[in-house]
Structure formats: C-alpha cells, structure tokens
Amino acid sequence: MRTTDLLHRLQNTEPAPAQTISERAYQLLRADIIAGGLAPGEKLRLQALQQRYELGVSPIREALMLLCGEGLVSNEGQRGFSVSPLSRSDLLDLMGARTSIELLLLEDAIAHGDDDWGANIMAAYYKLTKARLPTDASDTAAVELWESAHRRFHFALVCAATSKWLLRIDEQLVDHSERYRRIRLAYPRSSKELANDVLKEHLDLMEAVLARDTAKASKLLRQHLMRTADVLSKRFAE
C-alpha cells in the first residue's frame, strides 16, 4: 500500500473529536437531572458518573460546567458538584418567568400562525389525550410518554412565534419546570377526575388559540401555568 493511501485511510478513521464526547456527557447528565434520575441536591462525584455513563473525566467535567451555567448543577468549590436543589421560592419565580414569556410567545404565535400551525396543535392535543396523566412514578414508560406529549402540546401552541430568543429561553424554563412537575408523581395516585380536568384545561386552551381569541387564550394559559405552580408549591409546605 502506498504511503499516501495509508495516510488517507488513517485520516478517515480518526476517533470522534472530544467535543462530541463532551456533548454526549452533557446530554446524558442533563436528561437524568430533568427526569429525576439524579435527585435534587444529590452529589455528583466524577468517579461515579464515569461508571454510570462509561465516559472519561474530562468530558463529564465539561458537561457539569455547562450545566452549572444552566442552573441545573451547583458547584460549591471544595465540596464539588451537586444537582441543583428545588424549592418553593424557586418554583414560584420560575413559573412566573415562564408565564410572562409564554404569554408573549402565544400572542405572537396567534398573530402569525398558519393552517399548518393549527393542524400541529390539534395533532399534539390528540397525542396528549392518548398519553393521559401518569398515576404512578414507578411507571417510567407512562411518565416519559406523558412528559413528551405534554411538552409537545405546549411547544405547538407557541412555535409560530417569530422571536427565536424568547423560544430558546422558554425551552430552558420548560426544562426546569419539568423537574418540578415530576414531584407530583411521587405522591398518591391521581384520580380519574384530575386527569380529565387536566385534559379539559388543555382542550379549552387549544380551542381559544385556534379561534385566535388572544385575550381568552392568554387568560387560560396564565391560569393553567399558575395553577400548576400553586399545586406543586404546596408540596413544599407539607
């Protein structure tokens, strides 16, 4: 084999760049924190994370630093990294910020959404009706199905908005909100009436949005988000 051919083959078989491995570490850690696989306040020891994800120390450390910037991980100097804790004050602050931003996005989306946007909302609601509200935190499949369908519905409502920056910020706030929503699943089984009420809230919201009734849709979205915040905040008072 000629030297040039050998060099060409070596160039085409180089290992994946470190950045790709770091991104994988970031995605795995982030998903576990949001889903509750890594509990609020839990210490994040590098050796344990290496074993958990079968990745090296450097990409894991890079991922942890990125997650610190997102507020999902805390870095306490000599005490090391830990999953950011949850609190009632943080929840209310978070949901207040999310509500303000989603109201802006919803108004913009109603003004600019086309027929495809409307069809996507209806499809997302249909998916949500099939997922239903999980009744047991140990039923991982049901939890993931619900969270995915719920997230898709709320994104469908605002995705026609023209502000990419507000959409990015909202996505981050939704991630943090999901950490709190999963608290509800650790408590006693949800009733059928509660599940039906939750779907009715989303149905009323969808109908107001599709009717392009901005005032009504905004009122319903605010009530829906702040009711969620109120229910979850009571868990911290128990």
N, C-alpha and C positions, 0 to 999 in steps of 0.2 A: 504494500500500500504506500502511495506517495505521501510525503510529509504534509503537503497541502491538504490532501484528503483527510488525513488523520486529525489535523488541526480543525478542519471543518466539522468533523464528527464530534470532537471534544467540545467545540463551541455550542453545538446543538444539544448536548447532553449535560449542560451545566445544571447544578441544583437550583431549586427555586430561590429567588432572592429573599434575603432576611425580612424585607418589608412584607412579603406575602405571608410568612410565618407569623409575624407580629400581628398582621390583620386577622389571621385565624385565631390567635390567642385572644385578641380584643373581642371578636365576635362571640367566641365561646364563653368568655367571662361575662360579657355584657348580657347575653341571653340567660345565663344562670342566675345573675343578680336580679334581673327583671322578673324572671319566673319564680324566684324564691328558692331556687336550688342552693344558692348561697344566701344564708339568712341575714337579715339586717343586724348590724353590729358584729357579725362573725369575723374573726381574724383571718386574714388571707396570707398564709405562710407560703413562701415560694416553693419549698420542697414539696409540700402537699399539693400545690397547684401543678407542679411538674408531673407528679404521678397521676393526677386527675386527668390532665389533658395530653400527657405524653409529649410535652414540648419543653424547650430549653428555658433557662432562667432569663436570658436577655429579652426574648420576645414577650414573656409573661410580664417582666418588669415594665417594658414599654407600654404594654396594654394597660397595666394598672395606672400608669401615669396619665394615659389618655382618659381613662375612666374617672380619675380624680378631677380632671378638667370638666367632666360632665356632671360631677356631683354624685356619681353612683358609688365611688370609693373615697374613703378618707385616708389621708397619710398623716400619721401622728409622729413623725420624726423617728426617734429611737424606738417607739412602740410598733412601728411598721404600718402596714396597710390593713384596712378592715372595710367591710361593706358599710356604706353609709346608713346610719340608723333612721328609723321612721318616727315621726312624732305628730301630735295633733296640730301644733302650730305650723309645722312644715306642710302638712296636708292642706290646711285651710289657705295658706299662702299660695301653694301650688295650684289648687283648684281655682282660686281667684284669678291668678295669672292666666291659666288655661281658658277660663271662661271669657275673659276680656279679649284674648287673641282669637278664639274661635268665633266669637260674635262678629268681629271684623271680617274674618275669613268667610263666614256664612253669608253676610251681606254682599260681599264681593262676588261670591260664587253664584248667588241668586241673580245678580245683575248680569253675569257673563256666561252662565251655564247654558249649554245647548241641549238638543234632544238626547245625544249620547250620554251626557252627564246625568240627565234624568233617568235614562234606562239603567245606568250603572247603579244609581241609588236604589232603584226597585230590585235589581238583582242582589244587591248587598243585603237588603232587608229580607229577601226570601232566604238567603243563606243564614241569616240570623235566626229566623223562625225555625229552621231545621236544626240549629245548634242548641237552642234553648239554654236556660241558665243552669250551670252545674250545681249539683246538690251535695257533692262530696269532694273534698280537697284531694282525696287519695285517687280519685278517678282522673288520672293525668290526661288521658285522651279527651275526655269531655271538657276539661279545663282549657286545654290548648285549642280545641275546636271553638269553644265559646269566645275566648280572647281574640282569636284570629278573626272570627266573624264580626265581633263587636267593634274591633279596631277598623276593619274594612268598611263597616257601615259609616262610622264617624268620619273616616277619611273621604268616603264617597260624597258626603254632604258638602265638603269644603274644597274638594280637589279642583274645582273650576276657578277658584280664586286666582288672581293674577300676581299676587305677591309671593315670590319664591322664598324670600327670607322669613316671612311670617309662617309659611308652611313648614319650613325647616325647624323653626322654634317650636311650633305646635307639636311636631313629631317628637321632639325631645321631651316636652311636657307630658305627652301621652305615655311615653315610656315610663316616666316617673309615676304617673297616675296608675299604671298597671300594677306596680309594686303594691300600692295601697288597695286596689280592688281585690287582689288575691287574699287579703286579710279576711274578707267576708266568707271565703270558702273554708276557713279554719273553724268557723262557728257552726252551730246546729243546722241541720238540713233546711234548705229553703223550701217554702211552701209553694204549692201549685199556683196559689193566688198571687204570690210575689212574682213568680216567673211570668204570669200573664200580665201583671201590672207593668213590668219592665218592657215587655213587648209592646204593650199599648202605648207607653211613652214614646217608643221609637216609631211606632206607626203614626201617631199624631204629628210627630216632628217631621216625618217624611212627607205626609200629606200637605202640611203647611209649606214646606220647602218647594214641593212640586207645583203647588198653587202660586208660588212666587209671592206669598204673603210674608214679606220680610219682618214686619212687626210681630206677627204671631209666631213665626218660626224662631225669631230671636228670643222671645219670651219663653217658649217651650224649651229651647236649648239651655238657657240660663237656669230654668227650674230643674231640668234634668241633671245638669252637672252639679249644681249646688245641693240638690237632694242627695246625690251620691256622696258628696263631701260631708254632709250632715250625718248620714247613716254611718259612714266609716269613722268619722271623728268620735262618735260615741263609744267605739271600741277601745279608745284610749282612756276613756273615763271609767270603764268598768273595773 
